[in-house]
Amino acid sequence: MSARENYAFIGLGHLGGHLAASLIRNGFAVTVFDRDPAAVERLMALGAIAAKSPAEAAAHAGNAITCLPSPKISEAVLAGPDGLLEGLPKGGTWIEMSTNGRDEILRLAALASARGIETLECPVTGGVHLAAVSKITALVGGDAALYARHRAAIEAMCARSFLMGPIGSAAVIKVITNMLAFIHLVAAGEALMLAKQGGLDLAQSYHAIVASSGNSFVHETESQLILNGSYDIGFTMDLALKDLGFALGMGEKFGVPLDLASRVNAIFEQGKAAYGGDAWSTQIVKLLEDAVGTDLRAEGFPAKLEI
C-alpha cells in the first residue's frame, strides 16, 4: 500500500495495550478507546489519540482493531450503540484479535459485511510477554488481499503471521493452540510435583525437562512463574475456561472425542471454584500443591516473563 492505514484500537487490557503500543512505536496513527481511563492514558503518552466511543474512534481512523475478553463484548463493541459499525465507513476493515469460536466470528463478520465492512480475524498466540516486545504470533483468517492490505500493521504487532484460510479458520487453530497450552500447563504441574516428591532439586528438574523430549513452550515459560510463586501470566481462569469451552464445542461439532481436554476443563472448573475466575490460569497448579500439601518453589526464577 502507498500509505499506512490508520487504526482505531478498542480493548487495551493485558494483551491489547501491548499490541496497540507496538502499532504506535512502528509509526501508525492509532485512536484508542477503553473503559479504563488509565489504559487510555498509557497509550496517549505514547502518541495515541483518545476517543469517547468505539464509533468515534472508528470514524476517525477508518479501520478498527479489537482485542476483547469475550464474544459477547466483541458483539457489543461491534454492533451495539456507539459501536464500530456506527463509525466505520464502507470499505473499512474490522480486525478482530480476540479469541472467538468459529460460529461466533462467522456471525459477527456477517453483521459487518451487511454494513459494507470487511473482516479479518487475527487472534494471537504466545503470551502477553511476547506481545510486549512485538514477538507474538498472529493467526489470520480472511481474504488474502485484505490480509495483504493490513499486513504491515499485523507485522508491526507480531513477529510471525499465518494466513490459515477464510474467516473462521483462525478461530479453529487458535482454540486448538490454547487447548494444548492448558493441557501442557496441567501436565507441567504434575511433572514438577513428581520431581519435588521424588526428592529432586526443582530448578535442576526444570532445566532438565527443558532439554528433554518432554519439553513444551508452556513448561519453558509458565513453569518459571509457578516456581517463582507469582503465577503472574496475565491470563485468567475465566479466559481459560472460555477457550476450553470453545474447544469442547468444536469437538462435539466436528465429531472428535476430546477426552483429555474434557478432563482439563474439569480441573479448571475446580480451580475457578477454589481461587476465583480472576485468578491467574497458572494457579491451576495450586490445586495440586494444596492437595499434596507442599509448594513448587525454586530460586532464580522471575515473577514475570521477560524476553
C-alpha positions, 0 to 999 in steps of 0.5 A: 500500500502507498500509505499506512492505514490508520487504526482505531484500537478498542480493548487495551487490557493485558494483551491489547495495550501491548499490541496497540503500543507496538502499532504506535512505536512502528509509526501508525496513527492509532485512536484508542478507546477503553473503559479504563481511563488509565489504559487510555492514558498509557497509550496517549503518552505514547502518541495515541489519540483518545476517543469517547466511543468505539464509533468515534474512534472508528470514524476517525481512523477508518479501520478498527482493531479489537482485542476483547475478553469475550464474544459477547463484548466483541458483539457489543463493541461491534454492533451495539450503540456507539459501536464500530459499525456506527463509525466505520465507513464502507470499505473499512476493515474490522480486525478482530484479535480476540479469541472467538469460536468459529460460529461466533466470528462467522456471525459477527463478520456477517453483521459487518459485511451487511454494513459494507465492512470487511473482516479479518480475524487475527487472534494471537498466540504466545503470551502477553510477554511476547506481545510486549516486545512485538514477538507474538504470533498472529493467526489470520483468517480472511481474504488474502488481499485484505490480509495483504492490505493490513499486513504491515500493521499485523507485522508491526504487532507480531513477529510471525503471521499465518494466513490459515484460510477464510474467516473462521479458520483462525478461530479453529487453530487458535482454540486448538493452540490454547487447548494444548497450552492448558493441557501442557500447563496441567501436565507441567504441574504434575511433572514438577510435583513428581520431581519435588516428591521424588526428592529432586532439586526443582530448578535442576528438574526444570532445566532438565525437562527443558532439554528433554523430549518432554519439553513444551513452550508452556513448561519453558515459560509458565513453569518459571512463574509457578516456581517463582510463586507469582503465577503472574501470566496475565491470563485468567481462569475465566479466559481459560475456561472460555477457550476450553469451552470453545474447544469442547464445542468444536469437538462435539461439532466436528465429531472428535472425542476430546477426552483429555481436554474434557478432563482439563476443563474439569480441573479448571472448573475446580480451580475457578471454584477454589481461587476465583475466575480472576485468578491467574490460569497458572494457579491451576497448579495450586490445586495440586500443591494444596492437595499434596500439601507442599509448594513448587518453589525454586530460586532464580526464577522471575515473577514475570516473563521477560524476553 
